[in-house]
Amino acid sequence: MSEVVERVARASFAFWKQQNSRVADFEDMNPDELEFAMAHARAMIGEMRKPTPSMVRAVYSVEPELDCVRGHHLMEDEVPKIFTAMIDEASK
């Protein structure tokens, strides 16, 4: 189970739990509920897959702190590719 998917599923569960108190803890969900929570988390993460222009610009605000990436500064078309690869890995 992906750590990011589980974190999103847990956050979603915590929000859902405010409306429904039948299940006390994330671990107490039955297999169908857990499957739904994980699918929901993957769907939410999937929506983040394509970075917005402001998300790409945000990378450039921290790039100087990174010194350099792979020995060179990031090109504009590299940021979305890197971000998409990270989200794809998180969604596994």
FENRA-V382438 format. One record per residue. N is the residue number from 1. RES is the residue in one letter. SS is DSSP state (H for helix, E for strand, C for the rest). PSI is psi as a letter, one per 30 degrees, with the letter a starting at -180 (* if undefined). Layout:
BEGIN
N,RES,SS,PSI
N,RES,SS,PSI
END
This chain:
BEGIN
1,M,C,k
2,S,C,k
3,E,H,e
4,V,H,e
5,V,H,e
6,E,H,e
7,R,H,e
8,V,H,e
9,A,H,e
10,R,H,e
11,A,H,e
12,S,H,e
13,F,H,e
14,A,H,e
15,F,H,e
16,W,H,e
17,K,H,f
18,Q,C,f
19,Q,C,f
20,N,C,j
21,S,C,g
22,R,C,e
23,V,C,k
24,A,C,e
25,D,C,l
26,F,H,e
27,E,H,f
28,D,H,f
29,M,C,k
30,N,C,l
31,P,H,e
32,D,H,e
33,E,H,e
34,L,H,e
35,E,H,e
36,F,H,e
37,A,H,e
38,M,H,e
39,A,H,e
40,H,H,e
41,A,H,e
42,R,H,e
43,A,H,e
44,M,H,e
45,I,H,e
46,G,H,e
47,E,H,f
48,M,C,f
49,R,C,e
50,K,C,j
51,P,C,k
52,T,C,l
53,P,H,e
54,S,H,e
55,M,H,e
56,V,H,e
57,R,H,e
58,A,H,e
59,V,H,e
60,Y,H,f
61,S,H,f
62,V,H,f
63,E,H,e
64,P,H,e
65,E,H,f
66,L,H,f
67,D,C,d
68,C,C,l
69,V,E,k
70,R,C,h
71,G,C,g
72,H,E,l
73,H,C,k
74,L,C,k
75,M,C,l
76,E,H,e
77,D,H,f
78,E,H,e
79,V,H,e
80,P,H,e
81,K,H,e
82,I,H,e
83,F,H,e
84,T,H,e
85,A,H,e
86,M,H,e
87,I,H,e
88,D,H,e
89,E,H,e
90,A,H,f
91,S,C,f
92,K,C,*
END
